[in-house]
Amino acid sequence: MPTLSSTQSAAAGAEPADPSSMPPRGSWTSRLFTWLNDAEEPLWERPGPTRAQQRRDILGTVVFIMVALGMTVATKSFGLVIEGEQSWRGYVAVAGMIAPLAVRRRYPMITLLISSALFLGLAYVSPEASVQLPFQTAYFAAIYAAVAWARDRRWLWIAVALVLLEMAAWIVISFTISNAVAMFYGTDGPTGPLDPVLAYVLYTAVINLAYFGGAILVGRASWRGALQRARLADQAERIHAQADELARRAVVDERLRIARELHDVVAHHVSVIGVQAGAARRVLTRSPEVAEGALRTIEGASRDAVGEMRALLGVLRSETDAGRSGDSRAPEPGLADLDDLAEQHRRQGLRVTLTRVEAAPGDLDRVPPALGLSVYRCVQESLTNVVRHSTAGSASVTLRTGSSGGTADGGPTDSPAGAFVEVEVLDDGQPRGGTSGTGYGLRGVSERVSLHGGQAEIGPRLTGTGWRVRARFHLRDTTTNTESETR
C-alpha cells in the first residue's frame, strides 16, 4: 500500500517523522507504538473534525446527558440505590462524566485525561452512579475517541498505559468504596470453590479488560480506517493527475506525428517548386512559353502547400520533436493504401468491406495528400479498435465524396456547405469485456478531423448494435488554381 507523500501529510497537518522521537526499535514500547499506529505512517495525524462534526458532538452530548439523567431517575425509582448516599450525587456524577464528550474529537487527549480523573473521582462521590451504564459508556467513548482521533501518536501509548492503571484503580475502588463483593453474596453465603475476594477480583478483571480493551480496539480500527481512506484519496488524486498527463501527452504526440507527416506531404510541393523554378530560369529567354508553364506549376504548387500548412500547422502546439530523428522516412500512406490496410485486417480474421462512392469520377484522386493521410489514419484507428475492443467479425468502410448544402445531405448538424470527402466505419459487435481502452485513439481521430476543420461523429450506432465512426473533411476550393493553369 503506498504511503502518503510528504506534501499530502503536511496538508493533513502531520509533521515529518523524527526518528529520535520514536521508541527504540525492538523494545516493548516500540511494538506497542507500532500496534497502536501504523508501521508505514506511524506519525500520520488524522485531520481534526469539521465544524459540522463539532456541532454534532455538542448536540449529541446534550442528548446523552438528558437520556442518562432519565435512566438515573428510573434506577432510583425501582430501588437500585446505595443506602446513605444523597440523591443529588448520582445526577451530578452522571452529568459530569458525560460533559467532556462534547469536545472528544477536537481535544481527544485532553478529554481522555479529564474523563479518567472524573471516572475515579466521581466514583467516590457517587458509587451508585459509577456502576450504571451511562457512566461507564461515557468513559468508553472517551477512550475510543482518544485512540481514534489523537493527533500526537507518540504520547498515546502512555495514555493507554494510564488507562490500564485506571482499570486497576477501579477494581480497588469497587472493594473499598462500594463493597461490591457483598453484592454477590446470597442469603446463604458463597457456595463456589474459590475464595470470594479472589473470585470477584478475577471476575472484575476480565470484565474491565474487555471493557477498556474493547474501547482501544474500536478506536484503533477507526484511526486505521481514516488512514486507509486518506491513502486511497491520495492514490486516487495521483492516478487522476497521471491520467490527465497521459491524455495531454497523447494529444501532443498525435500532433507531433501530424507535424512529421505534414513535412513529408508539403515537401513534395516544395520540391516541385524548386525543380520548376530552375527550369523556368534556364528557358526564360529562349522559350517564354515553356517558362510560363513552369511558373504556372509553381503558382499552383505554392498555393497547395500554403493551404495545407495553414490547415494543419495553425493549431499545432510549439513542441519540438527531439529524439525522433531515427524514425522511418518511408512514404506516408494515403487513400490508395486503404486496400492494403483492409487486407491486413482480413488476415487478422476481420472481414472488411471497402466501398468507394464518388460524386464525380476522379474526386478521390484529387484529394490532397495531407488530407488523404488523415483519412487513412482515421480508418486505421477505427479498424484497430474493432479488432481489440469489439466482438464484431466484420466491418464496413465507406469512402465517399460529395457537395453539401448544410444539413440536407445527412451530414453532421454543424457541417458547412461545400465539397467534402467523408469516411464511415461501421461494425455490428458488442463491447468485449476486459478490453476497455484509454480512449486516446478516438481522441486522436477527433483531433485530426478538427485540425482540418471537419466534423467527427463517434459512438454507438443509433440502429442495431455496434459502433460508428464518421469523419467528414472539407475540401478547399481549387477553382482559382484551375483557372490560373488554363489561362
Secondary structure, 3 states (H helix, E strand, C coil): CCCCCHHHHHHCCCCCCCHHHCCCCCCHHHHHHHHHCCCCCCCCCCCCCCHHHHHHHHHHHHHHHHHHHHHHHHHHHCCCCCCCCCHHHHHHHHHHHHHHHHHCCCCHHHHHHHHHHHHHHHHHHCHHHHCCHHHHHHHHHHHHHHHHHCCCCCCHHHHHHHHHHHHHHHHHHHHHCCCHHHHHCCCCCCCCCCCHHHHHHHHHHHHHHHHHHHHHHHHHHHHHHHHHHHHHHHHHHHHHHHHHHHHHHHHHHHHHHHHHHHHHHHHHHHHHHHHHHHHHHHHCCCCHHHHHHHHHHHHHHHHHHHHHHHHHHCCCCCCCCCCCCCCCCCCCCCHHHHHHHHHHHHHCCCEEEEEEECCCCCCHHHCCHHHHHHHHHHHHHHHHHHHHHECCCEEEEEEEEEEECCCCCCCCCCCCCEEEEEEEEEECCCECCCCCCCCHHHHHHHHHHHHCCCEEEEEECCCCCCEEEEEEEECCCCHHHHHHHHC
